[in-house]
Amino acid sequence: MEITLDQLLASRENRHEKQMALLSDHPALTLVCLTVIMPGEVKRNSHSLIVANAAMTAVLECFKDTLVYAQASDLVTGYEAYFLISLNRQQAKLLTCKVEDEHPLGRLFDIDVIKPDGTPISRQEVGLPPRRCLLCENEARYCMRNHSHTLEELQDCIRQMIDRYVQ
């Protein structure tokens, strides 16, 4: 099912509100938020569910000894999950980057560690380089802003990644 821009924006706002509530209710814990990177108007399909399941498994394994709370939602606007852990934010960010960088589908995971002000910690804040584009060696942000690749090219690359993972 295709989603509208209004639905996407509303889901981002709802996610931010949920994050702020969790941060407010649990100030001593670190909040980690997981979403799936799925370009285009369809955010929920069989491929996104494979990625979401792989991401959940990886994050739960990563934080198994420090996990206090986990909640996941499979929404038409995309899969999202929230984790409260007892690690500090810097350590958590380093671990989430390791998952994103080393898991076969990690490039399709968006795992944010959220600061008390509601903003995510950047990779640069923990001394790591920015994420690279799925298709070239440029920074992902550069290619997104400049529309360097077509939606079809991105979706084809993602399909190939998932096909390799499930084989």
C-alpha positions as CSV (number, residue, x, y, z in Angstrom):
1,M,0.0,0.0,0.0
2,E,1.4,3.4,-1.0
3,I,1.5,6.1,1.6
4,T,1.0,9.8,1.2
5,L,3.5,12.5,2.2
6,D,1.0,13.6,4.9
7,Q,1.0,10.0,6.3
8,L,4.8,10.0,6.3
9,L,5.1,13.3,8.0
10,A,2.4,12.3,10.6
11,S,4.3,9.1,11.3
12,R,7.5,11.1,11.9
13,E,5.7,13.4,14.3
14,N,4.2,10.5,16.2
15,R,7.6,8.8,16.4
16,H,9.1,11.9,17.8
17,E,6.3,12.3,20.4
18,K,6.7,8.6,21.4
19,Q,10.5,9.2,21.8
20,M,10.0,12.3,23.9
21,A,7.5,10.5,26.2
22,L,9.9,7.6,26.6
23,L,12.8,10.0,27.4
24,S,10.7,11.9,29.9
25,D,9.5,8.7,31.6
26,H,12.9,7.1,31.7
27,P,15.6,9.8,32.0
28,A,18.2,7.4,33.4
29,L,18.0,5.0,30.4
30,T,19.2,5.3,26.8
31,L,16.6,5.3,24.1
32,V,17.3,3.5,20.8
33,C,14.9,3.8,17.9
34,L,14.9,1.5,14.9
35,T,13.3,2.1,11.5
36,V,13.7,0.4,8.2
37,I,15.2,2.3,5.2
38,M,12.8,1.7,2.3
39,P,12.7,4.4,-0.4
40,G,9.5,5.1,-2.2
41,E,5.8,5.3,-1.4
42,V,5.5,1.7,-0.2
43,K,7.1,1.4,3.3
44,R,5.6,-2.0,4.2
45,N,6.0,-5.1,2.0
46,S,7.5,-8.5,2.2
47,H,11.0,-7.1,1.7
48,S,10.6,-4.5,4.5
49,L,9.4,-7.2,6.9
50,I,12.5,-9.3,6.2
51,V,14.7,-6.3,6.9
52,A,12.7,-5.5,10.1
53,N,12.9,-9.0,11.4
54,A,16.7,-9.1,10.8
55,A,17.1,-5.6,12.4
56,M,15.0,-6.6,15.5
57,T,17.1,-9.8,15.9
58,A,20.4,-7.9,15.6
59,V,19.4,-5.1,18.0
60,L,18.0,-7.5,20.6
61,E,21.2,-9.5,20.4
62,C,23.3,-6.4,20.6
63,F,21.6,-5.1,23.7
64,K,20.6,-8.5,25.3
65,D,22.4,-7.8,28.6
66,T,21.3,-4.2,28.9
67,L,17.8,-4.2,27.5
68,V,15.1,-2.9,29.9
69,Y,12.2,-2.3,27.4
70,A,11.4,-3.1,23.8
71,Q,8.3,-2.2,21.8
72,A,7.8,-2.7,18.0
73,S,5.1,-1.5,15.6
74,D,4.5,-2.8,12.1
75,L,2.8,0.2,10.5
76,V,1.7,1.0,7.0
77,T,4.2,3.9,7.2
78,G,7.0,1.5,8.1
79,Y,8.3,-0.7,10.8
80,E,9.6,1.0,14.0
81,A,10.8,-0.2,17.3
82,Y,11.9,1.5,20.6
83,F,14.4,0.1,23.1
84,L,15.4,1.4,26.5
85,I,18.8,0.2,27.6
86,S,21.1,0.7,30.5
87,L,24.2,1.6,28.5
88,N,25.3,5.2,28.0
89,R,24.4,6.9,24.8
90,Q,28.0,7.0,23.4
91,Q,28.5,3.2,23.9
92,A,25.0,2.5,22.5
93,K,25.8,4.6,19.4
94,L,29.0,2.8,18.7
95,L,27.3,-0.6,19.0
96,T,24.4,0.5,16.7
97,C,26.9,1.7,14.1
98,K,28.7,-1.6,14.3
99,V,25.4,-3.4,13.6
100,E,24.6,-1.1,10.7
101,D,28.0,-1.5,9.3
102,E,28.5,-5.3,9.8
103,H,25.1,-6.9,9.3
104,P,24.4,-8.1,5.7
105,L,21.3,-5.9,5.7
106,G,22.6,-3.3,8.1
107,R,22.7,-0.6,5.4
108,L,18.9,-0.9,5.4
109,F,18.6,-0.4,9.2
110,D,18.3,3.1,10.7
111,I,19.2,2.7,14.3
112,D,19.2,6.0,16.2
113,V,20.3,6.7,19.7
114,I,18.2,9.6,20.9
115,K,19.6,12.4,23.1
116,P,17.4,14.0,25.8
117,D,16.5,16.9,23.5
118,G,15.0,14.4,21.1
119,T,17.7,14.5,18.4
120,P,19.7,11.5,17.3
121,I,23.5,11.2,18.0
122,S,25.4,11.4,14.8
123,R,28.0,9.0,13.7
124,Q,30.5,11.9,13.6
125,E,29.8,12.6,17.4
126,V,31.4,9.2,18.2
127,G,34.2,9.6,15.7
128,L,32.8,7.6,12.8
129,P,32.4,8.7,9.2
130,P,29.0,9.3,7.7
131,R,27.1,6.5,6.0
132,R,27.8,5.8,2.4
133,C,25.3,5.6,-0.4
134,L,24.0,2.2,-1.3
135,L,25.1,2.6,-4.9
136,C,28.2,4.7,-4.9
137,E,30.9,5.9,-2.5
138,N,29.5,9.3,-1.9
139,E,27.9,10.2,1.5
140,A,24.3,8.9,1.6
141,R,23.1,12.4,2.5
142,Y,24.8,13.9,-0.6
143,C,23.1,11.4,-3.0
144,M,19.7,11.8,-1.3
145,R,19.8,15.6,-1.5
146,N,21.0,15.6,-5.1
147,H,18.7,12.8,-6.3
148,S,21.9,11.2,-7.7
149,H,20.1,7.8,-8.3
150,T,16.6,6.9,-9.4
151,L,14.1,5.3,-7.1
152,E,14.2,2.2,-9.4
153,E,18.0,1.9,-9.0
154,L,17.7,2.1,-5.2
155,Q,14.9,-0.4,-5.0
156,D,16.7,-2.8,-7.3
157,C,19.8,-2.6,-5.2
158,I,17.7,-3.2,-2.0
159,R,16.0,-6.2,-3.6
160,Q,19.3,-7.7,-4.5
161,M,20.6,-7.2,-1.0
162,I,17.6,-8.9,0.5
163,D,17.7,-11.7,-2.1
164,R,21.3,-12.5,-1.2
165,Y,20.5,-12.4,2.5
166,V,17.6,-14.9,2.3
167,Q,19.4,-17.4,0.0
